[in-house]
Amino acid sequence: MPTQLELSAEPRDVFGKHVKRLRREGIIPANIYGHGASRAIQAPARALDRLLASGGRTSVIAIAFDGRSETALVKGVQRDPRSGQIVHIDFQAVSMDQEVTSAVPVRFVGESEAVTRLDGVMTHPRTELHVTARAANLPDAVEVDVSVLTELHGAIHVSDLPASSTYRILDPAEEVLAIVLPPKREVEEVPEEAAAPEAEAGEAAEAEAPRAESAEGEGTAQPEA
């Protein structure tokens, strides 16, 4: 079972434009929805930053407040567009036996011979997968072993992942999770020996051009009357 994250919060009685005062004090307003009426809570900004950095964006969280605890998932994070700081969070209450759907990060493991032996370039088009599972079984991440990629242009699709008995991946089977592309080749410089004759030929052509124009001019000149 994945490790359950914890958050200590407090009931909130400040609403509307007055929440600006909370934010100035380093407190972030939040709401828990589901399983009854919405619960308004608040928590320190630093605690929420640590929670999200520890995987709280996709994990089940035990929120302790008002002498009780609720399990929930993060459903929305609002940030200030200029500073990037959190200004509000929405949680969705869930029971541990409830089936939930969440975006789960992809964790790439192993070493690809196509990269180490053939100098290929590994790219990861997808870094998250959408999975359905009981809240108690929601994985912290879905592991993808890239050691199976031994040749250039090799790819791992959603359909290549082993089936799990505790969760189901909802993304299309043909979605690419990892692919090894050929190495980028630098443009080869023209050797000096080959460049020299070309330069000389160009100089000779430029030298001939004025003489040809002069000869043409002499041939067309008319004698004075």
N, C-alpha and C positions, 0 to 999 in steps of 0.2 A: 504494500500500500504506500502511495506517495506520502512524503512528509507533509503534514498540515501546517500551514503558516498561521501565525497569530497576530492580532492587532488589538491593542488596548485603546478604547474610545470612550466618549462620554455622551450622554444625551444632549441635544442641542435645542436651545430656546431662542436663538437669534436667527432671524429670517430676512429675506428681501435685501434691500440696500445696506442693512446693518451688518451683513456678513463681511463687509470690507474691513470692519474693525477687527474681526477675528483673524483675517489674513494678515493684517499688519502685525498681529501678535504671534504670528507663526502657527496659527490654527486653521485647518482646512475643513469647510463644511462638507457633509456627505449625507447620503440617504440610502436606506436599505429598503428595497421593494420586494413584494411577494410574501406569501404566508400571512396575509392580513394587511392592515393599514401600513402606509409608509412610515418608517422610523427615521427621524432626523437625528443625526449624530455628528460628532466632530472629533478630529484627531490631530496630533501634532504633524506639521508638514514633514519634519525629518523622519518620523516613524513611517509615514506613507511613502516617502522616497525610498527608504530601506526595504519596505514591503515589496514595492514594484521591482526594485533591483534584484530582489531575491526570488523572483518568479511569480510574484503575486498577480501579475497581469493575466495569468492563465491557470492558476492553482486555486484550490479550495482554501478559504481563509476562515479561521475561527475568530469572530469579532466579539470581544468582551466589553459589555457596557451595561450600566444600570443594574449590576449584580447578576447578570445572566450572560449567556454566550449564544451566538448564532453563527451557523456556517453559511458562507456566501461566496459568490464569484464576483469579480470586478466586471461590470458591464459597460462602463463608460468613464473615461478620464478626460476632464476639461483642463486645458493648459492656457496660460497667458501667451498670446501669439508673439509677444516681443521677448519676454524673459524665459519662456518655456516652463515656468513654475506651475505646479498644480493649483487650480483654483476651485475644483469641485470633483467629487467622485460619486458614482452611482454603483451600488452593490445589489446583487440579486440573491435573495435568500434561497437556499437549497437544503434538502435533507440528504444525508449521506447515502440513502437508498434510492434517491431520485435520479432518473436518467437525465443527463444534461448534455448540451453541446457546447464545445469551447474550441477556440483556436489554441493549438499546442505547438511550441517551437520544435523544429527539427534539429537533432543533434547528430552531426556527422562524425563518425569514428572510423579508425583504420587508416591504412596508407595505400594509395593507388600506385601500382607499378607503371601505369600509363603516365603518371606524373614524375615519379622518381627515375624511371628507366628511359622513357621516351620524351621527357621534357614537355609533356602536355600541360595544358592550363585547365585547372579545375574550376568550374563555375557552378553556382547553386541558384538556379532560377526560383526556387521556393525555399523559404525559411520557416514557414508555418504550415500546419495541416489542421483541418477541422475534423474533430473526432466526437463521437457520441459514446458515453459511458455512464455508469453509476458514478455519482459524485465521489464516492469512496475509492473508485478505481481510475479516476481521471489521471492520466500519466503526466509526469512533470515535463517529459519530452518524448518524441518518437525518434529512436536511434536509426540511423542509416549507415550501413557499413560500406564504405567506398573501396575497400580492398578488392572487391569483385571486379573493379574496373582495371583491366590489364592492357587494353588497346585504345588507341586514339579513336575518338568519336563514340566511345562506349558511354552508355547512359543508364541511369537508374530511374525507373518510373514508379509511380504509386503502386502499380500492379506487381512490382517486384518485391514489395515489402512482405515479410511473413505475416500471416494472419494472427491476430491476437484474440485470446479468449475473454478479455476483459474490456476491450473497446473496439469501435468500428470507425474506420476512416471514411469520411464522406466525400473527399475530393475525387475528381475523375481519375480512372485508372491510367489514362494516358499522360497525366501530368508528369513532367520531368522534374526530378528532385536534384540530380547531379549529372553533369556531363563533362567529358574531357575533350577539349578542343586542341587542334595541332598547335605547336609553338609558333610564335610570331617570328618571322625571319626578317633580319635587317636587310635593307637594300644594299647590294654589293656595290662598292665604289669602283669606278673604271680605273684600271692600272695606269700609272703615269706613262709607261711605254706605249700603251695603246692610244692614250690621249694626245701624245706629242704629234704624231703624223696628222691627226685630225686638225689640230691647231694650225700646223704648218700649211695644210691644204686650204684652210680658211683664210689665212693671211695672204696666200698666193692669189686666191680669187679676188680678194679686196684690192690687191695691187694691180690686177689686170683691168678692173672695172673702170678706173679713170681714163686709161689709155684708150679703151674702146669708145668711150663717150667723146674723147677728143678727136679721134679719127672720124667719127660720124659727123662731128661738127665741121671739120675741114672739108669733107666731101660735099656738104650741102651748102657751103658758102658760095655766094654769087659774086662774080667779078664786078668791079665798079664800072659805071658807065663812062 
